Amino acid sequence: MNNKTDDANEKIELALNGDKQALELLLGSVQDMVYNLSLRMLGNPHDAEDATQEILIKTMTGLSSFRKESAFSTWVYRIATNYLLNYKNSFFAKQPPLSFEFYGADIEAGFLRNNPGMMNGVDEEILTHELKMSCTNVMLQCFDPESRLIYVLGIMFKVDSKVCGEILRITPEAYRQRLSRIRQKMAGFLKQYCGLASPEKCNCQKRIGYAITNHRLNPANLEYHQLEKVDEDVALDYLAAMEEMDMESAIFAKLPSYRSPQNTKDFLQNILFSENMATIMGQA
């Protein structure tokens, strides 16, 4: 075992014996990872925040079942992915299923002249970035949940194929084959429609007016702009390199990771220091 694993296991033992500070540090070490996975799987920050809180509670209440047969982060991945694959309360889960065909047609039709009056005084560059972050997450919703998970884990989180196979209960070889097919589908879509891959195609800046008019972009509430980005070194600390990324995959691989919102941190604090904490941890 490495020092990081030993440190996590020590915190787990302390947490199971009632050490709230150890539990707080343990959950804090994975909450950003859980939030970013939830964000990519569910498609918007509000749903990701709700899911993150539920996953952290499941992690907390299931801590005594952790057998230390894998890294703590891998165990949390399993909890998170099982929860997210079956999550039915997100905005997109309640809508008719998206498809690449539908989204492609929307992109081709969706251009209006940008009107400074509708931008609420927000710089066009900021709105362009916000739309890019939103669009890429919506694009992921065109996959079915399991395909989305395979793409997110492999391309964005760069999780080792052996770990991904364990999470999905398939062999690493089967996982790599499925990831390859899914990557090809996304690459084909990006080449056909997205200016990030093909400069002559859709451009986020040109779609600002259309997005505002259709209430897909709200200059008064820029959800992604409000999020605090994780330092790159911190992000890489919990990602293991899997394979070289092609140009299309790099569009997603290079998207920023975010810190979980302050609401999630406050939520954990309230749980950890509540009178019901002993009951939650099964110590009552």
Number of C-alpha atoms within 10 A of each C-alpha: 8 7 8 11 15 13 12 19 18 13 20 24 15 15 21 17 13 15 14 17 14 19 21 17 14 21 20 15 15 18 21 21 24 26 28 23 25 24 22 24 28 28 24 20 21 15 19 24 21 16 24 27 20 14 24 22 17 16 20 20 14 14 19 14 8 15 11 13 8 12 18 20 17 16 18 22 23 16 18 23 22 14 17 22 15 11 15 12 12 18 12 16 16 9 8 7 12 17 14 17 11 11 17 18 11 11 18 11 11 16 18 14 10 18 11 12 7 14 18 10 10 13 11 15 11 14 22 18 16 21 23 20 20 19 17 16 20 19 20 24 22 18 21 13 19 15 18 21 22 25 26 21 24 26 24 23 22 21 21 17 22 16 20 23 17 14 18 17 11 13 16 17 12 13 20 18 12 15 22 14 13 17 20 14 13 19 18 14 18 22 16 15 20 21 14 18 20 14 11 12 16 21 18 23 17 15 23 29 21 19 19 19 14 11 10 13 22 19 20 10 9 17 16 17 13 10 15 14 14 15 13 10 8 11 17 14 9 15 15 12 15 15 12 10 17 12 12 20 20 15 17 20 18 11 13 16 24 18 19 26 19 12 12 19 15 11 11 18 13 12 13 20 12 11 10 11 16 13 10 17 19 11 10 8
